[in-house]
Amino acid sequence: MSICDQLSIAWCNDPAEADSLAGFFVQHVAPAYISHGELQVGRASDPEHWSPDLTHLIVDQIRGTLDKSVASGLRVATASITSGLAALALVSFHRGLHSAYAILEDLVVNGALRHNGIGGAVLEWIENEVRTAGCQRMFLESGIKNHDAHRFFERHGFRPCSLVMIKSVGD
């Protein structure tokens, strides 16, 4: 039996899970994961360093997403196996002027379980959910040095469509 045969993937709806999900996120992302999105929202202090408040920021984002009193197009997906959480994904849903689309904001797989098909299984599940929601496209961004992730996403049909650049203009 493969590890993916044990995998259970679902949308998380429990705000009480925010602390453990944020802990999982922080434990399993390296600085190569940092992209412009992390810089824009303060998760990272620069392209090579996470914010010292990363755990708190992730807890707040996940708790806010799971709090049903807050209107949000963001959803949190979890993938679990018998031994615990195997992967976490944040997906936002948008209605554009001419079409609906989704953004895979984050996909984090337990470092000890990588290369077992978990990321691919979660991505396939998310693609089905996105399609069911009426979306025609799914976007993602990835840190410029996150080469393993780039190869993974390209194997799953993603292609580059833009280049984001940064220039510091402040202190």
N, C-alpha and C positions, 0 to 999 in steps of 0.2 A: 504494500500500500504506500503510495507516495504521500508526501506531506500535504500536497494540494487536495488529496482526497479527504483530508481531515478539516479542510478550510471552511469556515463559516463566515460569510460576508454579509453585512447589513448596514443600513443607515443607523447611526447612533442617535438617540433622542433623549438621553438622560444627562442633564447638566451636572449631576454628581460625578460623572466620569471625567470631567474636565481636567482635574489635577493629574490623574493617572495617564490620560492621553497626552497631556503636555509633557509629563516626565518621559514618556516613551519617545515623543518627538525629539526632545532635547538630547536624549541618550543616543539616538541613532542618526543624527545629521552631523556631517563634518563641515568645515568652512567652505569646501568646494561647492556645497549645496547653495550657497548665497548667490542670489540673483538680484536684479533691480527691484523686484517686489519686496524682498526682505529689507533692502535699504529704504525704500519708500515708506514702509510702515514702521520702521525703527527696530525690526528684529535684528538687524546687523548694524554695527557702528561704521563699518567700511566694507569693501568687497572681500576682505579676508578675515574679518572678525565678527563673531556674534555679539550682540548686545549683552551686557552683564545682566540685564533684566529679561532675557529671552524666555525663561520659564514663565515668569509672570505675564508677559505679553501673550504667550501661547495659551495659557490658562484663560486669560480674559477673552481672547478671540474665540476659543472653543466654547466657553461658558456662554458668551453672548450669542453664538450660533445656535446652541442647543436650548437657550431660553426662548420658549415659544411666545413670550410677550414682546420679543424684539423681531421686527420684520427683517428677514434676511434671505437672500438668494443662495446663501452658502449652506452646504450640507457636509456632515462628517460621516465618513464610512470607516468601519473597522473590519478587520479580517482576523479571526481568531482560530487557533488550533487548541487541542486539549491542554497544552502547556501554557496557554495565555495568548496575549496579543501578538500577532505576527506582522500586521501592517496597519497603517493609518492613512487616510486620504481626505483632503478637503477639496470640494468641488463647488464652484459657483455657477449658477444658472442665470442667463441674461436673455432678454428680449431686445434684439437690435431693431433698427428701423425696417429692415427687410427680411431678417431671419433670426431664429433663436440659436444661441450658441452656449457652450459651457467652457469653463476654464478649470483645468486640473491645477488647482493652486498648490497642492502639496501631495506627494506620494512618498511615504516613508516606510521602508521594510526593515524589520529587525535585522541588524547587521549579521548576527549569527545564523540567520535563516536565508540570507540572500543566495541567489543562484539555484533555487529549488523550484522556481516557477510561480512563487507567491505574487511577485509584482505583476507578472503577466496575467495571472488569474484575477487579481484585483482590477487591473486595467480593463480587462475584458468585461467584468461585471459593471464597472463604471460606464464603459461605452454603451452597454445595453440599457442602463438607466438613463443615460443622456439621450439616446435614440428614442426611448419610450417617452421622454419629456418633450419630444418634438424638436430637438436641436439638430442642426445640420452640420455643425462643426464643433470640434473641441480643440482648444488651444492650451499650451503650457509654456512656461518659461523655465530655464534651467541655468544654474551658475556656469559661467564660461569655462571653468576648470573641472566641471563635473562630467568628465569624458565617459565614464561607465554609464551614467544616466543617459547621455546623448545616444550612445550605441544602443542601449535598451529601448529607448523611445523610437529610434529609427527602425529597429527590428520590428516594432509594433505599428509601423506605418506613419509615424510623424515625420514631418520635414520642416527645415527652417523656412520661415517666411519673412523674417525681419531681423534687424540687428539693433540692439539697444545700447546706447553709449552713455557715459557719465562724465561729468566734469565738476569738480568741486569748485564752488565760487565763494564760499564763506570762509570762516576762520580756519 
